Amino acid sequence: MDAAVKSGLLSDVRGVAAKPRNANRRSSVFSSQKGSCVSMSFGTPHSDWRLKEMKASYIKSTVHSVGASTYAETAIGSYPHAAEEKIGVLLLNLGGPETLVDVQPFLFNLFADPDIIRLPRLFQFLQKPLAQLISVLRAPKSREGYAAIGGGSPLLRITNEQAHALKCALEAKEISANVYVAMRYWYPFTDEALQQIKRDKITRLVVLPLYPQFSISTTGSSIRVLQNAFREDAYLSRLPVSIIQSWYQRPGYIKSMVDLIKKELESFSKPEEAIIFFSAHGVPVSYVEEAGDPYKDQMEECIALIMQELKSRGAYNDHILAYQSRVGPVQWLKPYTDEVLVELGQKGVKSLVAVPVSFVSEHIETLEEIDMEYRELALESGIENWARVPALNCTSSFITDLADAVMEALPSAAAMSTASSKTEDVNQDPIDYFIKMFFGSILAFALLFLPKLTTAFKNHII
């Protein structure tokens, strides 16, 4: 067991987000000086560890809590008071390990999120011990994946580039704004960005998740952390905020996606024969059926809009939507990407263009999972001509549309409620908490070090 794993296993019992040995990471904020479009770095990040229980009414409470909107609800037009405000834009993203040493603590942060692993209330005290166990067991395979794409995730670099491009696009529309980056499971954490927003004395904020479709496990999780932080801070609770919940149906986004798909189709000798294969990140079925996650419906609507735009441009290719990246024994949204690729090969499909539809930045799920694992599987299954549509990254039409979305969201910004709701983590007896964590850790260690139990856990849980 390497030093990083050992240090993770002995991390603070209060559940502070796991850190690498070099915790002095640089945050990302892009200055508001008009015309400069230069990046600036500030400070040392803070841990984002206080996680709260997701409730059945989560989505409804999020949507109505503060200036929240989807594209369909937003009025189009510029914000007339932009010159009088100090505007901030907060980009939300997943985050990713920058080095191989970061992989295990990153996975711990991921699986410690109750929106990722939903435990029954009776067993919620096992959240962090279970996250520790899963992260240790999954880390070796995950390190192999990150090693294959250069030794770390490019997500922060690309997100910073998107933030810089967005700032410049806003300046071109005569909106001066600071653009901040907040990652959910790695540096720069949400709290770091919020502290910088306070230091910069931002007077109006637009929150823009870099996930086109809303899901509890992505946008929902990040917004929950934001809401908790705003309730506990006097300055932030009064700050007018507009949250863009989802933007998958924006014409600018749809057209940008179609531009990239059309370009890849033209690389085939017979473009009309290629199957357009949309691969989206999956979520457990229970999220949709029990918690009311709109992700599946939004994804299907998004694909319909993309295909409608393709047909308007003369492309009538067949298409299919599948879901990737499932883990554990529970049922996830179907069909599964790997199974569909095999079936298509068996049916005699020879040309396929893969479209990573739920990802707007290149990262391990596009660069390793799709480009390596799924491509190899497709070729082995009989598909001869493979192409993959790149992620949008900093595509100019995409960035311009994000700038439009920010401008449209500005008028609807409203302060969050100043009412503070204490959570179980704050109120519970420290001794009781320690006892739960102690026995939960014993269970995790037992599973980890007993070979038969570990094998069973690997086979049936992860």
HUBELKA-V284611 format. One record per helix or strand. SS is the DSSP state (2 for helix, 1 for strand). FROM is the first residue (numbers start at 0). TO is the last residue. If there is no record, write none. Layout:
ss = <SS | SS>
from = <FROM | FROM>
to = <TO | TO>
This chain:
ss = <2 | 1 | 1 | 2 | 1 | 2 | 2 | 1 | 2 | 2 | 2 | 1 | 1 | 2 | 1 | 2 | 2 | 1 | 2 | 2 | 1 | 1 | 2 | 2 | 1 | 1 | 1 | 2 | 1 | 2 | 1 | 2 | 1 | 2 | 2 | 2>
from = <2 | 28 | 38 | 57 | 67 | 70 | 81 | 86 | 101 | 120 | 154 | 176 | 188 | 189 | 203 | 215 | 233 | 239 | 250 | 270 | 274 | 283 | 284 | 294 | 318 | 331 | 335 | 336 | 350 | 363 | 384 | 395 | 413 | 423 | 429 | 450>
to = <8 | 29 | 39 | 62 | 69 | 72 | 83 | 92 | 110 | 147 | 171 | 182 | 188 | 198 | 208 | 230 | 237 | 245 | 264 | 272 | 280 | 283 | 288 | 311 | 323 | 331 | 335 | 345 | 355 | 379 | 388 | 409 | 414 | 426 | 448 | 459>
